[in-house]
Amino acid sequence: MSTSPFHGIFSGSMDRAARALAGEDFDEPQEKPQRQASNEAPAPRAGQVAVDVFEFDNYYIIKAPIAGVKLSDIDIEIADNVLTIRGVRRQTDDLPTDQYYIQECYWGEFSRSVTLPFIIDPKKVKATFNKESILKVLVPKEEKVKIIRVND
């Protein structure tokens, strides 16, 4: 099996399913977070987007299904070798939380960063967002410079 150039580069913590696949033990009970006793609002949390990263032709492709988000609510930021997808999933129903039986969907700000094994030229990056709400970011592969020795 060949070593991937992306081994260990994804930011953020792994979710429970990914940790289970990695062989972590879940027999111990999880601690519940303590509620704040003061009148301070809890710190806002940001959601994450699931991504697939793969190579195709001369591109690395980052594919992210982002349902319930408009194109105008998505930003792609590039800093050196890190590509970050940010956005906001807006809740359209104004229901009090006590009216929900189950509330698993994440609403609010989200972000996901992917570190690539080279510096990214932002001018060469392309992105598409189709009607099925799939974001595809195409990053051209780094061009290798070949050195040719010339003998006198």
N, C-alpha and C positions, 0 to 999 in steps of 0.2 A: 504494500500500500504506500503510495507516494505522500510526502508531506505537503500539506496545503499551505500556500502563502498566507492564508487567513487564520491559521491556527491561533486561538486565544485572543482574537482582536476585537471582539464585540464588547461594547460598553454595557454597563448595567448589570444587575444581578440576574441570575437564572431563575425562572419560575419553578414552581413545585414539580411540574412534569419533567422539565429538563434536568432538575436535580435528581429526580428519581431515576431517569435514564442514565445519569452519571454514577449511579450506585450509592447515593447518599441515603442514610437511614432515616425513616420518618416515624419510628416507634415512639419517640419521646413526644409528649403533648406540646403543642405550640403555645407559647405565652400570648395572652391577649394584651394588646397595647393599653396602657393606662390612660384614662380620660384625664384631661387637664382640669384641675380644680378651679382655676381662675376664670375670669371672663374673656381671656384671650381666645381668639379663633385658632383652631388647629392649623398647623402649617400646611399650605397647599401641597398636594402631591401631583406629580406628572405621570401620565400613563406612558406606556411604550407601545411601539408598533412592531409586529412580527415582520421579519424580512427573510428573503432568500437571497443569497449572493452566489452567483455562478459566472463562469466564463462562456462566452459565445463569440465566435469569430475573433475580432480584435478588440473586444470590449469585456470589461467586468460589468455585470448587470446586477443591480440591486432592485429587487421586486418586493413591493409592499402592498398588501390589500388594505385599503383604508376606507372602509364603508362609512357612510354617513357624514362625509366631509366634502366640502366644495373645494374646487381647485384654488379658489381665492383664499382659502384658509390653510394652505400648505406652503411652507418655505423650505428651500434646500440651501444649506450653508456649507461652504467648503473652506477649511482652514488647514493648510499644508496637506497632510495625508488623511485628514478626517472629514468625512461627509456626514452632515447631520440633517435629518428630516424632522421638521417641527410643524406642528399644526394645532388646530382646535376642533374638537368635535362638539358641536353645540346641541344642547338639549332643547327640543322644540315644545315639549309638554311641560306645563307648569303644574306639577303635582307635588304635594307635600310628601316627604320621604315616608311618613307613616302610612301612606296609601299603597305602598308597594309591598307585595308578597315576596318577590325576589327582585333584586336589582344588581345584575352582574355586568351590564354594559358600562363601559367607562365613558364619561362625558367630561370634557374639559381639555386642558392642554396636554399634548403628548410630544415626545421626541424620541429619536433613536439615532445613535451615532455608529458609524462603521469606519474602522481604521483600515486603510488600504496600505499595501507594502511599498508605496511610492508616493511622491508629491503629486497632487492632482492639479491639473491646469483647468481652472474654472471655465475658461473660454471654450474648452473642448467637450464639456459635459453636456449631455442632452437628457431631457426628461419627457415622458409621456404620462398622461393620466386618462385612462379610457372610461367608457360609459359603465363598465363593471366596477369602477372605483379601484382599479389596480394602478398603482404608481410604478413606473419603471424608470430607473435612472441608469443611463449608459455612460460609463467612464472608459475612455479609450485606454488600452493597455499601454504601459510605459514603453516607449521606443528604445530599444537597446542600441547603443552606439558601438559599432564595430571598429576596432583599431586595426589598421593595415600597416604593416611595416614595409617601408620602401628601402631597398638596399642600394647604395651608390655603386 
